[in-house]
């Protein structure tokens, strides 16, 4: 099946199955119907009142919705294309059957790419990586908006990408966050420019191996048109650029927290500078912004800003817009967010640090830290983190399901760092955790919630965990 745009005649006769009826699945089915598809089947093993209400809407438009246990066990006959929701692994029975029968499998991103209106299609500036994706895409959107473009953050953050491409008032440019799940079943996307921020073990249970995870991340560079942006400090990201099959003339552009070489953006003293998109890059660099324009100026957040700047510059944005966009940007809650200062100690919420790589970046932003960590480790290890951060640790307060995994890494590599283990898992646990951290913190220290783990063992999500931390700090202050 070779559908390429929503103007193709084949949409009405193509038989689609949409796997999953969450937010993404609903958007996929609705968009297919808007594009003229007349054969859309939606399958989901879940069945509840909210799903049934949504099903009624799409059934009026002509879709067939099947909900309940066993609904996704068997691929219907005579299916041309399966559109799968993110997070459904390739090993899922229906996807395995599709692969065996040679039925193409599309992600929601693949569908969005093919549904673009070729006459008014906005370029995509795409971002992936283990950590920092959302912040980078939001920074990029702020920069593009400062330059006067009608821009939107979409994909894995912000507006659903299908809504962005189907908007009757076209955007000038779309900043797209992409997860490894979304990239796995994406085949024909051709980004204007794209960035891989970093790579560390994550979602290995879904992908099967680190190599497979990296390969899916690297798909973002396939058919890239103008610039492939990589992290100079992460050689794997550079290797992904080297291996990518790009459009002729596409350039490799690095970002670095050091002095930039040719075709890079980086730092010169307290300035963010460009040596990639200036005519005189052989001998000089263009100032883009000051460190003080980045909020907060933690090293990993400065790296995010540099990646966003590189993508914006690839799109032709002037340096002044980079500065203005960064100045006006504030990160979302639970991302290295300063909560309060109590008795000379700073309390920082980085509950979004849900894996060791993110937690390590957060820890290295502070000189003396009482680290609050723990939760569901998802099979991750903490040895590298502890080795890198041990000299900054005043003490560690541990909670959650896999706290022993972190404790064992501390025992191996930082046995002299005090460890406080909180066994409570009820709603008051975070208040106990913050109280224990306050006992060992000294004036000038940072008490940092950077769990390095998922939150689901004790909290609804990382946001709820961060909110509990902030509330506990307020109780402490009172």
C-alpha positions as CSV (number, residue, x, y, z in Angstrom):
1,X,0.0,0.0,0.0
2,X,1.6,3.2,-1.2
3,X,-0.5,6.0,0.2
4,X,1.6,9.2,0.5
5,X,-0.7,12.1,1.2
6,X,-4.3,12.7,2.1
7,X,-5.1,13.8,-1.5
8,X,-4.4,10.2,-2.8
9,X,-7.6,8.4,-4.0
10,X,-6.6,5.2,-2.1
11,X,-7.7,6.3,1.3
12,X,-11.4,5.5,0.7
13,X,-10.7,2.0,-0.4
14,X,-7.9,1.1,2.0
15,X,-8.9,-1.2,5.0
16,X,-7.4,0.1,8.2
17,X,-7.1,-1.5,11.7
18,X,-6.3,0.9,14.6
19,X,-4.7,-0.9,17.5
20,X,-5.5,0.8,20.8
21,X,-8.2,3.3,21.6
22,X,-6.5,5.7,24.0
23,X,-5.8,9.3,23.1
24,X,-3.5,8.3,20.2
25,X,-5.8,5.6,18.9
26,X,-8.8,7.9,18.9
27,X,-6.9,10.6,17.1
28,X,-5.7,8.1,14.5
29,X,-9.2,6.7,13.8
30,X,-10.8,10.2,13.7
31,X,-8.1,11.5,11.3
32,X,-8.5,8.5,9.0
33,X,-12.2,9.1,8.8
34,X,-11.6,12.8,8.1
35,X,-9.2,11.8,5.3
36,X,-12.0,9.8,3.7
37,X,-11.2,6.3,4.9
38,X,-14.4,4.2,4.8
39,X,-13.0,1.0,6.3
40,X,-11.7,1.7,9.8
41,X,-11.7,-0.9,12.6
42,X,-10.6,0.0,16.1
43,X,-9.6,-2.7,18.6
44,X,-8.8,-2.4,22.3
45,X,-8.8,-5.0,25.1
46,X,-10.1,-2.5,27.5
47,X,-13.8,-1.7,28.0
48,X,-15.1,1.1,30.1
49,X,-17.7,3.9,30.0
50,X,-15.3,6.5,28.7
51,X,-14.2,4.3,25.8
52,X,-17.7,3.4,24.9
53,X,-18.7,7.1,24.8
54,X,-15.8,7.8,22.4
55,X,-16.7,4.7,20.4
56,X,-20.3,6.0,19.8
57,X,-18.8,9.2,18.3
58,X,-16.7,7.3,15.8
59,X,-19.3,4.7,15.0
60,X,-21.6,7.5,13.8
61,X,-18.8,8.6,11.4
62,X,-18.5,5.0,10.1
63,X,-15.8,3.3,12.2
64,X,-16.2,-0.2,13.7
65,X,-15.1,-0.3,17.3
66,X,-14.5,-3.6,19.2
67,X,-13.7,-3.3,22.9
68,X,-13.1,-5.9,25.7
69,X,-10.8,-8.8,26.5
70,X,-9.5,-10.7,23.5
71,X,-10.4,-7.9,21.0
72,X,-6.8,-7.5,19.9
73,X,-5.9,-11.2,19.8
74,X,-6.5,-11.8,16.1
75,X,-5.8,-9.6,13.1
76,X,-9.0,-9.4,11.0
77,X,-8.8,-10.7,7.4
78,X,-8.4,-8.5,4.4
79,X,-6.6,-5.7,6.3
80,X,-4.3,-3.4,4.3
81,X,-2.7,-1.3,7.0
82,X,-2.4,-1.5,10.8
83,X,-2.0,1.8,12.7
84,X,-0.7,1.1,16.2
85,X,-0.7,3.2,19.3
86,X,2.7,4.1,20.9
87,X,3.8,1.7,23.6
88,X,2.3,-1.4,22.0
89,X,5.4,-3.7,21.6
90,X,6.2,-5.4,18.3
91,X,5.7,-8.7,20.1
92,X,2.0,-8.0,20.6
93,X,0.0,-10.8,19.0
94,X,-1.8,-8.6,16.5
95,X,1.3,-6.9,15.4
96,X,3.2,-10.2,15.1
97,X,0.4,-11.5,12.9
98,X,0.6,-8.4,10.7
99,X,4.3,-8.7,10.3
100,X,3.9,-12.4,9.4
101,X,1.3,-11.6,6.8
102,X,3.3,-8.7,5.4
103,X,0.7,-6.1,6.4
104,X,2.4,-2.7,6.8
105,X,2.4,-1.3,10.4
106,X,2.3,2.5,10.9
107,X,2.8,4.5,14.0
108,X,0.6,7.6,14.6
109,X,3.7,9.6,13.4
110,X,3.8,7.7,10.1
111,X,0.1,8.3,9.7
112,X,0.5,12.1,10.5
113,X,3.3,12.4,7.9
114,X,1.2,10.8,5.2
115,X,-1.9,12.9,6.1
116,X,0.0,16.2,5.6
117,X,-1.5,18.5,2.9
118,X,1.4,18.6,0.4
119,X,0.4,22.1,-0.7
120,X,0.6,23.6,2.8
121,X,2.7,21.1,4.7
122,X,4.7,22.7,7.6
123,X,8.3,21.5,7.9
124,X,9.0,19.3,10.9
125,X,11.9,20.0,13.3
126,X,12.2,16.7,15.3
127,X,13.8,15.9,18.6
128,X,14.4,12.6,20.4
129,X,16.7,11.3,23.1
130,X,16.6,9.5,26.4
131,X,16.2,12.7,28.4
132,X,15.5,16.4,27.7
133,X,13.1,15.9,24.7
134,X,10.2,17.8,26.1
135,X,12.2,20.8,27.4
136,X,14.1,21.0,24.1
137,X,11.0,21.0,22.0
138,X,9.3,23.6,24.2
139,X,12.5,25.8,24.0
140,X,12.5,25.4,20.3
141,X,8.8,26.4,20.0
142,X,9.5,29.5,22.1
143,X,12.4,30.4,19.8
144,X,10.4,29.9,16.6
145,X,7.5,31.9,18.0
146,X,9.9,34.7,19.0
147,X,11.0,34.7,15.3
148,X,7.5,35.4,14.3
149,X,6.5,31.9,13.1
150,X,3.2,30.2,13.7
151,X,4.7,27.3,15.5
152,X,3.5,24.5,17.8
153,X,5.0,21.8,20.0
154,X,3.5,18.4,19.0
155,X,4.0,14.7,19.0
156,X,4.9,13.2,22.4
157,X,4.3,16.6,24.0
158,X,1.7,19.4,23.5
159,X,-0.7,19.1,20.6
160,X,-1.3,15.7,19.1
161,X,0.7,15.6,15.9
162,X,-2.3,14.5,13.9
163,X,-4.3,17.6,15.0
164,X,-1.3,19.8,14.0
165,X,-1.1,18.4,10.5
166,X,-4.9,18.4,10.0
167,X,-5.4,22.0,11.2
168,X,-7.2,24.0,8.5
169,X,-4.9,27.0,9.3
170,X,-1.5,25.6,8.5
171,X,1.4,26.1,10.8
172,X,4.7,27.6,9.5
173,X,6.7,24.9,11.3
174,X,6.1,22.1,13.8
175,X,8.5,21.2,16.7
176,X,8.0,17.4,17.1
177,X,9.0,15.4,20.1
178,X,9.4,11.7,19.2
179,X,9.8,8.7,21.5
180,X,11.5,5.5,20.5
181,X,8.1,3.8,20.5
182,X,6.8,6.2,18.0
183,X,9.9,6.0,15.8
184,X,9.9,2.2,15.7
185,X,7.0,2.0,13.2
186,X,7.8,5.2,11.4
187,X,9.0,4.7,7.9
188,X,8.7,7.6,5.4
189,X,9.1,10.7,7.6
190,X,11.6,13.3,6.2
191,X,12.3,15.9,8.8
192,X,13.6,19.4,7.8
193,X,16.1,18.9,10.7
194,X,16.4,16.5,13.6
195,X,18.3,16.0,16.9
196,X,19.2,13.1,19.1
197,X,20.0,14.6,22.5
198,X,21.6,11.7,24.3
199,X,21.3,7.9,24.6
200,X,21.2,5.8,27.8
201,X,19.6,2.5,28.6
202,X,15.8,2.9,28.8
203,X,12.8,0.9,27.6
204,X,15.1,-2.1,26.9
205,X,12.4,-4.5,27.9
206,X,10.3,-3.1,25.0
207,X,13.0,-2.9,22.4
208,X,14.9,-6.0,23.3
209,X,18.4,-4.6,23.5
210,X,20.3,-1.3,23.7
211,X,21.3,-1.6,20.1
212,X,17.7,-1.9,19.0
213,X,16.7,1.0,21.2
214,X,19.5,3.1,19.6
215,X,18.5,2.0,16.1
216,X,15.0,3.2,16.6
217,X,16.2,6.6,18.0
218,X,18.4,6.9,14.9
219,X,15.4,6.6,12.5
220,X,14.8,10.2,13.2
221,X,17.7,11.1,10.9
222,X,16.5,9.0,8.0
223,X,15.7,11.3,5.0
224,X,16.7,14.3,7.0
225,X,16.9,17.4,4.7
226,X,19.0,20.1,6.3
227,X,20.7,19.3,9.6
228,X,21.3,16.2,11.8
229,X,22.0,17.6,15.2
230,X,24.1,15.4,17.6
231,X,25.6,15.6,21.1
232,X,29.4,16.0,20.9
233,X,29.7,14.4,24.4
234,X,27.7,11.3,23.4
235,X,29.5,9.5,20.6
236,X,26.6,7.2,20.0
237,X,24.5,10.1,18.7
238,X,27.3,11.1,16.3
239,X,27.5,7.5,15.1
240,X,23.7,7.5,14.4
241,X,24.3,10.6,12.2
242,X,27.2,8.9,10.4
243,X,25.0,5.8,9.7
244,X,21.9,7.8,8.6
245,X,20.6,7.7,5.0
246,X,19.9,11.5,4.6
247,X,19.0,13.8,1.7
248,X,22.0,14.9,-0.2
249,X,23.4,18.2,1.3
250,X,22.2,17.5,4.8
251,X,24.8,18.5,7.4
252,X,26.0,17.1,10.7
253,X,25.8,19.8,13.4
254,X,27.1,19.1,16.9
255,X,26.2,20.8,20.2
256,X,28.7,21.0,23.1
257,X,29.1,22.5,26.5
258,X,32.7,23.2,25.5
259,X,34.2,25.6,22.9
260,X,32.5,24.6,19.6
261,X,34.5,23.4,16.6
262,X,33.6,23.9,13.0
263,X,29.9,23.1,12.3
264,X,28.9,23.2,16.0
265,X,27.1,25.3,18.5
266,X,28.6,25.6,22.0
267,X,29.9,27.8,24.8
268,X,32.5,30.5,24.9
269,X,32.8,31.6,28.5
270,X,29.2,32.7,29.4
271,X,27.9,32.9,25.8
272,X,26.0,30.4,23.7
273,X,27.5,30.7,20.2
274,X,27.0,29.4,16.7
275,X,29.9,28.1,14.4
276,X,27.5,26.1,12.1
277,X,25.2,28.6,10.4
278,X,27.4,31.6,9.9
279,X,29.4,32.4,6.7
280,X,32.5,33.1,8.7
281,X,32.4,29.9,10.7
282,X,36.0,29.0,9.8
283,X,37.3,31.9,11.9
284,X,34.5,33.2,14.1
285,X,31.3,32.5,16.0
286,X,28.0,34.3,16.4
287,X,26.6,35.1,19.8
288,X,23.2,33.5,20.3
289,X,22.5,34.1,24.0
290,X,24.0,34.4,27.4
291,X,24.0,31.6,30.0
292,X,21.8,33.8,32.2
293,X,19.1,33.6,29.4
294,X,18.7,29.9,30.1
295,X,16.3,29.0,32.9
296,X,17.7,27.2,34.9
297,X,21.3,27.3,33.7
298,X,22.1,23.7,34.9
299,X,24.5,22.0,32.4
300,X,22.0,19.6,31.0
301,X,19.5,22.3,30.5
302,X,22.1,24.4,28.7
303,X,22.7,21.4,26.4
304,X,18.9,21.4,25.7
305,X,19.1,25.1,24.8
306,X,22.0,24.5,22.5
307,X,20.2,21.7,20.7
308,X,17.1,23.8,20.3
309,X,19.2,26.7,19.0
310,X,20.8,24.5,16.5
311,X,17.5,23.3,15.1
312,X,16.1,26.8,15.0
313,X,19.2,28.1,13.2
314,X,18.9,25.3,10.7
315,X,15.5,26.6,10.0
316,X,16.9,30.1,9.4
317,X,15.9,31.8,12.7
318,X,18.0,34.9,13.6
319,X,20.2,35.0,16.6
320,X,18.1,37.6,18.4
321,X,15.1,35.2,18.3
322,X,17.2,32.5,19.9
323,X,18.0,34.9,22.7
324,X,14.4,36.2,23.1
325,X,12.9,32.7,23.0
326,X,15.2,31.4,25.7
327,X,14.7,34.4,27.9
328,X,11.0,34.0,27.8
329,X,11.0,30.2,28.4
330,X,10.2,28.5,31.7
331,X,10.4,24.7,32.0
332,X,7.4,22.7,33.0
333,X,6.8,21.7,36.6
334,X,8.9,18.9,38.1
335,X,11.9,19.6,35.9
336,X,14.7,20.9,38.1
337,X,12.1,23.3,39.6
338,X,13.1,25.3,42.7
339,X,10.5,24.7,45.3
340,X,11.7,26.8,48.3
341,X,14.6,27.7,50.5
342,X,14.2,26.6,54.1
343,X,16.8,27.3,56.8
344,X,19.4,28.0,54.1
345,X,18.8,24.8,52.2
346,X,17.4,24.8,48.7
347,X,14.7,22.2,47.8
348,X,14.5,21.2,44.1
349,X,11.9,19.1,42.4
350,X,13.2,17.1,39.4
351,X,10.6,14.3,39.7
352,X,10.7,14.0,35.9
353,X,14.2,12.4,36.3
354,X,12.7,8.9,35.9
355,X,15.9,7.1,34.9
356,X,19.5,7.1,36.1
357,X,20.8,9.1,33.2
358,X,18.4,12.0,33.9
359,X,19.1,11.8,37.7
360,X,22.8,11.9,37.1
361,X,22.5,15.1,35.0
362,X,20.5,16.7,37.7
363,X,22.9,15.7,40.5
364,X,25.9,17.1,38.6
365,X,24.2,20.5,38.5
366,X,24.7,21.0,42.3
367,X,27.8,21.0,44.5
368,X,26.4,19.5,47.7
369,X,23.3,17.4,47.5
370,X,21.0,15.4,49.8
371,X,19.6,13.1,47.1
372,X,16.1,11.7,47.3
373,X,15.8,8.6,45.1
374,X,13.9,5.5,44.5
375,X,10.8,4.0,42.9
376,X,10.5,1.5,40.0
377,X,13.9,1.1,38.4
378,X,12.7,-0.7,35.3
379,X,15.7,-2.9,35.3
380,X,18.2,0.0,35.3
381,X,21.5,0.1,37.3
382,X,22.9,3.0,39.2
383,X,26.7,2.3,39.4
384,X,27.6,4.8,36.7
385,X,25.5,7.5,38.4
386,X,27.0,6.9,41.9
387,X,30.6,6.9,40.6
388,X,30.0,10.2,38.8
389,X,28.1,12.0,41.7
390,X,29.5,10.4,44.9
391,X,31.7,13.4,45.7
392,X,28.6,15.7,45.7
393,X,26.5,13.6,48.0
394,X,25.9,14.8,51.5
395,X,23.5,11.9,52.1
396,X,20.9,9.8,50.3
397,X,17.3,9.3,51.3
398,X,15.8,6.2,49.7
399,X,12.1,5.2,49.1
400,X,10.0,3.0,46.9
401,X,10.0,-0.5,45.4
402,X,13.6,-0.6,44.1
403,X,15.4,1.4,46.8
404,X,17.7,-1.6,47.4
405,X,19.1,-1.4,43.9
406,X,20.3,2.1,44.6
407,X,21.5,1.2,48.1
408,X,23.6,-1.6,46.7
409,X,25.3,0.7,44.1
410,X,26.0,3.2,46.9
411,X,27.5,0.4,49.1
412,X,29.8,-0.6,46.2
413,X,31.0,2.8,45.2
414,X,30.2,5.3,48.0
415,X,30.1,3.3,51.2
416,X,30.8,6.4,53.3
417,X,27.8,8.4,52.1
418,X,25.0,8.2,54.7
419,X,21.9,6.4,53.6
420,X,18.4,6.8,55.1
421,X,15.8,4.3,54.1
422,X,12.2,5.2,54.4
423,X,10.0,2.1,54.4
424,X,6.6,3.8,54.4
425,X,4.7,3.7,51.1
426,X,1.5,5.5,52.2
427,X,0.4,9.0,51.3
428,X,2.5,10.5,54.1
429,X,5.8,8.9,53.0
430,X,7.1,12.0,51.2
431,X,6.7,14.1,54.3
432,X,8.8,11.6,56.2
433,X,11.4,11.6,53.3
434,X,11.7,15.4,53.3
435,X,11.9,15.5,57.1
436,X,14.8,13.0,57.0
437,X,16.6,15.0,54.3
438,X,16.2,18.2,56.3
439,X,17.9,16.6,59.3
440,X,21.1,15.9,57.4
441,X,21.2,18.9,55.0
442,X,23.6,21.8,55.8
443,X,23.3,25.5,55.0
444,X,24.0,25.9,51.2
445,X,23.1,22.3,50.4
446,X,20.4,21.3,47.9
447,X,17.8,18.7,48.8
448,X,17.1,17.2,45.3
449,X,14.2,15.0,44.3
450,X,15.7,13.2,41.3
451,X,14.4,9.7,41.8
452,X,16.1,8.0,38.8
453,X,13.0,5.7,38.8
454,X,9.4,5.6,37.7
455,X,6.8,6.6,40.2
456,X,4.0,4.1,39.7
457,X,4.8,2.0,42.7
458,X,3.7,4.8,45.1
459,X,2.2,7.6,42.9
460,X,-0.1,8.1,40.0
461,X,2.7,9.6,37.9
462,X,5.9,11.7,38.3
463,X,3.8,14.9,38.6
464,X,1.9,13.5,41.7
465,X,5.3,12.6,43.2
466,X,6.7,16.0,42.6
467,X,3.5,17.6,44.0
468,X,3.9,15.5,47.2
469,X,7.5,16.6,47.5
470,X,6.5,20.3,47.1
471,X,3.7,19.9,49.7
472,X,6.1,18.3,52.1
473,X,8.6,21.1,51.7
474,X,5.8,23.6,52.4
475,X,4.9,21.7,55.6
476,X,8.5,21.8,56.6
477,X,8.7,25.5,56.0
478,X,5.6,26.1,58.1
